[in-house]
Amino acid sequence: MAVRRMREEAGLSQQGLADRAGVSRRWLLNLENGKPNVDFFLVLNCLDALDARLQLTHPDGEPWQF
């Protein structure tokens, strides 16, 4: 999953990212393994801790950024 790759590229351990994002290591493990029912707000916290941004594309091709 993308979060695992970004975490590894940032040189962070699972515990390191979990601490930065305010989630448990177990929760992060579930996210990295693709568990389908993780809290989206916490996913955004993880992305923020990685200095990453989520970008959605509108059907007309214009990007929406969060």
VMD Tcl script that draws the C-alpha trace (Angstrom):
set ca {
  {0.00 0.00 0.00}
  {1.08 3.57 -0.60}
  {1.32 4.46 3.11}
  {3.81 1.66 3.73}
  {5.94 2.74 0.79}
  {5.89 6.40 1.87}
  {6.72 5.40 5.46}
  {9.66 3.28 4.34}
  {10.93 6.01 1.98}
  {10.74 8.47 4.89}
  {12.86 6.10 6.98}
  {10.17 5.70 9.63}
  {9.32 2.59 11.59}
  {5.69 1.64 12.02}
  {5.87 2.82 15.61}
  {7.49 6.09 14.57}
  {4.72 6.90 12.11}
  {2.04 5.71 14.52}
  {3.40 8.08 17.18}
  {3.48 11.02 14.75}
  {-0.05 10.32 13.51}
  {-1.57 9.63 16.93}
  {-2.62 6.07 16.11}
  {-1.61 2.70 17.48}
  {1.00 0.58 15.73}
  {-1.66 -2.14 15.36}
  {-4.02 0.31 13.61}
  {-1.21 1.35 11.24}
  {-0.44 -2.29 10.52}
  {-4.10 -2.82 9.56}
  {-3.96 0.21 7.27}
  {-0.77 -0.94 5.58}
  {-2.26 -4.39 5.09}
  {-5.37 -2.97 3.41}
  {-7.95 -3.67 6.11}
  {-11.14 -2.25 4.60}
  {-12.69 -0.65 7.67}
  {-10.15 1.85 8.95}
  {-11.22 5.34 10.07}
  {-10.71 7.75 7.16}
  {-9.91 10.65 9.52}
  {-7.01 8.61 10.94}
  {-5.83 7.81 7.41}
  {-5.66 11.56 6.79}
  {-3.66 11.95 10.03}
  {-1.15 9.39 8.74}
  {-0.85 11.16 5.40}
  {-0.33 14.47 7.20}
  {2.38 12.90 9.39}
  {4.13 11.84 6.17}
  {3.75 15.35 4.68}
  {1.64 13.73 1.96}
  {-1.57 15.07 0.48}
  {-4.62 13.32 -0.83}
  {-5.70 14.42 -4.28}
  {-9.01 13.48 -5.84}
  {-9.84 14.12 -9.46}
  {-13.25 15.42 -10.49}
  {-14.82 13.64 -13.47}
  {-14.01 16.69 -15.62}
  {-10.31 16.11 -14.89}
  {-9.81 19.00 -12.46}
  {-7.95 18.02 -9.27}
  {-9.43 18.50 -5.82}
  {-6.84 18.63 -3.06}
  {-7.32 18.16 0.67}
}
mol new
graphics top color blue
foreach p $ca { graphics top sphere $p radius 0.5 }
foreach p [lrange $ca 0 end-1] q [lrange $ca 1 end] { graphics top cylinder $p $q radius 0.2 }
display resetview
